[in-house]
């Protein structure tokens, strides 16, 4: 390895550490929340409701 490679590796490590610190700070302040488009959020919520009803049907059939 040459000096440029070591410098680049250190710079990348520093950036990754900054990202980790930022994510921890964000989680402490806002919780684990992802911001998504309202339309996408509605679609995900519908899919989740559908998955829950499928799980309920499976549980009923096992009983």
N, C-alpha and C positions, 0 to 999 in steps of 0.2 A: 504494500500500500504506500502511496505517496502522500505528501502533505495535503494536496488538494482533496484527496479522498477522505482523509481524516477530518479535514475542515468541513466538508460536505456532510459527513456522517454526524459530526457534532452539531451542525446547524439543524439538521433534520431532527435529531434527538431533542434539541431545544424547542423546536416548533411543536413536536409531539407533546412535550411536557406542558407547554403553554395551552395546547388544546385540552389536555387532561384537566388542567387547573380550571379552565373556563367551563368545561362540562360539569365538574364538581360544583363550581360556584353556581352555575345555572340550576342544577338539581337542588341545591340547598335553598335557593331563592324562589324557584317556581315549581319544584317537583318534577317528576318525570312526565312532561307533557310535550307532545309533538304538535306543532302548529301545522294544520293542513287546511286546504280549501274547504269551504262549507259543503260544497257538493260532494266532494270526496269523503268527507266525514259522514255525511248522510248515507252514502252508499256503503261505507264500512259498517255503519250501525245497522243497516238492513241486513247485510251479510251476517253479522254477528247474531242478530235476532233469529235469522234462518238457521244458523248453526246450532243455536240453543234449542230450537224446536226439534231439530233432528236428534240431538242428544236426548231430549225428553222422550221422543218416540222410541229410541233404542233402549233406554232404561225401562220403559213400560213393557216392551217386548221381552226383556230378560226376566222380568218379575213374574 
